[in-house]
């Protein structure tokens, strides 16, 4: 079976490696997003999947700005049987899908129909779910609406961030794909499972501004945002006119909170706890921060940060 793999970010690299080495599968090409500026100097760099594919001369790598007639002609020449998509980031039109006799499948890191859209990993963390999962589904014209071929759950501990959970999802996708492709080759997916319309929910794109901390939220909500927005866009606040990233934190659960007063405000730095870190008042509860970083400076453990930030206790962030 000749396949075209459409993918871009690091989460899809393990699946790429599986397809490249899988018996009975010929990876004819990779469709990925164009190179984009990265690093301090803004040098154009390939996507993670594009970089992995560039190591193999026998694989055609396509990086189009749009899926127009010229791109469809290039892909038609590859004579692929099946399209496999994993976090490619674009919806395929009917003319594009018609290029593949076996249609297409999509790998989506959520328990569809929950969290249709571009940020399901972040959504599961933001909502403090106890379980998420990975779905392999038929590609359809409407985003993430195709019938389900396979689905597996992934339990959450409440300590994951987007980077670590994406690694788990990427590894699971690499393990699930061979079985899904065997089903397709044998015709065993002829009656896939329909998605329950009553259970549909959506997630949306994340912007840099989403990482700005609203200290009126609860400590639980802010802690979840810190994990969900690691490694991008990171959660930030303002201290004395400087952008400050809060990199690691927990909800403070000490037996006794610092003595409060009616004048305390959300975002106020209350002090420190030797075991937990810097304590910050929120709209509900206290956040214990253990790692911080001023913009353009290096990340610091909380004790080292306080050594260089005199007057930080008592200040109001945001």
N, C-alpha and C positions, 0 to 999 in steps of 0.2 A: 504494500500500500504506500503510495507516494503522498506525502503530506506537506502542507505549508503551515509554518508556525508563526502566528502573529502575536508578538509580545514585546515588552520594553523593559520593565523594571527588574530589580534583583530577585523578587519573589518568584519569577518565572524561569530563572536560570537552571535550577535543578530539573525542571520539566524538560527544558531544552536538552540537557545532557542525557536524560532518559531516552528521549526520542532519537537522539543521535546514535545511541548504542543499542536500541531495541531491535531484536530479531524480527524480521518481517515488515519493518517500517523503514522507508527510505525518506529521509528528511531532504526534500528537494529544494526548499528555500525558507528564508526567514524574512518576515515583514515586521519592521520595527520603526519607531519614530525617528525623525531626522536628528543628526548630531546637534547638541545644544551647548551653550557656553557654561563652563564649570570652573570652579577654583578661583583664586584671587586674581588671576590674569584673564579670566573669561575665555579660555581656550576651548574651542569646539571639541566636545568629547562624544563618543557614541553612547547609546543606552547600554545598560548592563547586558541585556541579551545580545545587542549588536556587537559588543566587545567580545562576548563569548563566541559568537558565530564567526567573527573575523579570524579566529584562530584556525578555521577549517576552510581551505581553499575550495573544496568540492561543493560547498553550500553557497547558493546565491543569496545575497543579502540586499534587500530592497528597503530604502528609507524615504519614501515619498512624502511630500507635503500634503497631498490629497489623493484619494483613491479615484483617479479619473480614468478615462478611456485608455490612455497610454499605459498606465499601471496595469489595468486589466489585461491589456495585450501582452505585457511582459509575463504576467502570472499565467495567462493561458498557455504560453509557450513552455511553462514548467510541467504541464500535464499532470497536475496533482489530483488525487482522488478525494482528499479530505482537507478541510481547513480546521486548524486547532487554534483557538484564541485564548490568551491568558493575560489579562491586564494590558491589552493593546491600547485601549482608550478611545476607540472609535466604533461607531455602529456601521455594520456592513449593509449595503443596499442590495436589492434583488439581483441586479446585473452582476454584482461581485459574487454573491453566493452561488449564482448559476454556473460559475466556472468550475464547481466541484461536484462531480457526480454523486458523491456520498454526503454532500452537504457540509455542515460544519458543527463543531462542538465548542463549548466555552467552559473554561475553568473559572469558578467564582468562589472566593474565600468567605462564604457565609452559608447559612442553612436557608437557601432560597425556599420560599419567596421573601424571606426576611432580608432586608438590606440590599435591595436592588440598587445598583449605582456604583460610583467610582471609589468609594472609601469604606467598604464593609469591615475591614480590619479595625480601623479607627472607631467606627460606629459601635462595634461590640465592646470596645474598651470604654468609650465615653458613657455608654449606658450601663456599665458595670455588670454585663451579662455573666452568668455562671457557666454558660456553654455557648460555643459557636461551632463552626464546621466548614466543610468544603463541599461544593457541589460541582459535578460535571453534568452539563446539560446540552441539549440540542440548541444550536444557534437559531435565533429567530430575528425578525425585523425589528421588533420592539425590544428595548434594552432588557437583558437578563430575564426574558419572559419564556424562554424555551422550556420544553418538557425535560424533566430530570432523568438522567441515565443512572447516576450514582450519587450517593451522598453519605458523608461520614461526619460524626460529631467530634469536636475538640473541646475538652473541658478547660475552663479558665481558672486560674488561681487567684486572680486579682492583683498579681504583681507584674503581669506582662506589659511591655510597651509595644508600640507598633513595629519597631525593628525586630524584637525577639519573636513576636507572634507571626510576623511575616515569614521569618525563617522556618517556623513550625509549619505554616501553611504551604510554603514552597516545597518542603520535604514531603509532606503528605500528598501533594499533587503529583509529585514524581512517582510515588508508590501507587497511586490510584489510576493513573493514565493507562498503564499497560492492560489492566483488566477492562477498562472502558473501551479501549481500541479492539480488544479481542471480541467484546460483545458486538461492536459495530461490524467487524469483519465477518462474524458468524450470523449476523442478522438478529441477534438476541435482543436488540434494543427496539424491536419493532413496536412494542407497546410500552413506551416510557411513561413515567408518572407525571400527570398534570400538576401544575402548581396551584395551590389553593388560593383563589382570588381574595378570600376573606382574610388571609394572613399576610398580604403584601404590605411591605414597608420599604421606604427608600432612604438612601443616604446621598449626600451632596458633596461637591468639590470643597476642598478646604483651602482657605486663603491665609496669608501671613497674619492678617489682622485677627483671625480666629484664635491665635495663640496669646493675645493680650489678656491678662488675667483680670477678671472682674471679682474683686475681693468680697463683694456682697453675696457671692455664691457660697454654698456650703463647702466645708473642708473636703468632703467626699467628692463633690463635683470638681473642685480644682485639682485634687490629686489625680482623678481620672483623666482630666485634660492634659496634665503633665505627661502621663504615660502615653496617651493617645497621640500627642503631638511630638513625640520623640521617635525618629530623629528630625522631623520637620513638621511644622515651622518652629518648634520649640515654644514653650510658654514664657512670656516675658512680662515685666512690670517696669516701673520707673522709680529710681531712687536718686534723689538730689539731682534730677535732670539727666541721669544716665540710664540707658537701657540695661536692665538686669534680667538675665535668664535664670529661671528656677528649673533646675535639671532633675533633681530627685527630691521627693518628699513623701511623707506619710501623714495619715490622719492621726493627730496626737490622741493617745488613749491612756495617758498617765492617770494614776489614781487621783491626783489632785491637779487642777489647773492653776496657773499663776493667778494670784489675787487680782481680780478685775475691778473695774470701776465703770460708772455710768458714762464716763467720757471716752472710753475705748471705742475705736472706730475700726471697721473692716479694713484690713491692710496694715494695721498697726503692729509693729514688731514688739512683742511682749517681753522677750528675753531669750533664754536658752535652757535646754535640758541636756544634761551630760550624756544621756543615752540616745536621745532622739534628734537633737539639733536645735536650730533656731525656730522659735515659736511665733507664729503670726496669726493674729485674730482674723477670722473670716465672718461671713454673714451667719454661719452656724458652725460652731466648733472651732478648733485650732489646727492649723497646718504646721507640721514639724518638718522643716527644710534641712536636708543634709548635704546638698551640693548646689552651688550657685556659680554664676559666671557673668561678669560685666562684658558687654559687647566689646570685641577686639582683644579681650583678655583671656587668660586660660581658665578652665574650670577648676574650682577649688572645693575641697571638703570644708564643711561649715566652720570648723575651728580655725582653719587657715584663712578663710574669708574674713572672719571677725578680726583677726590680727591686723588686717590691712584696711578695715572699714570701721574706723572708730566712730562712735556715735550712732552706729546702726541700730542698736536696741533703742526702742522708744520712737523711732522714725515711723512715718506713715508712707506706705508704698502705693504707687499707682498715680 
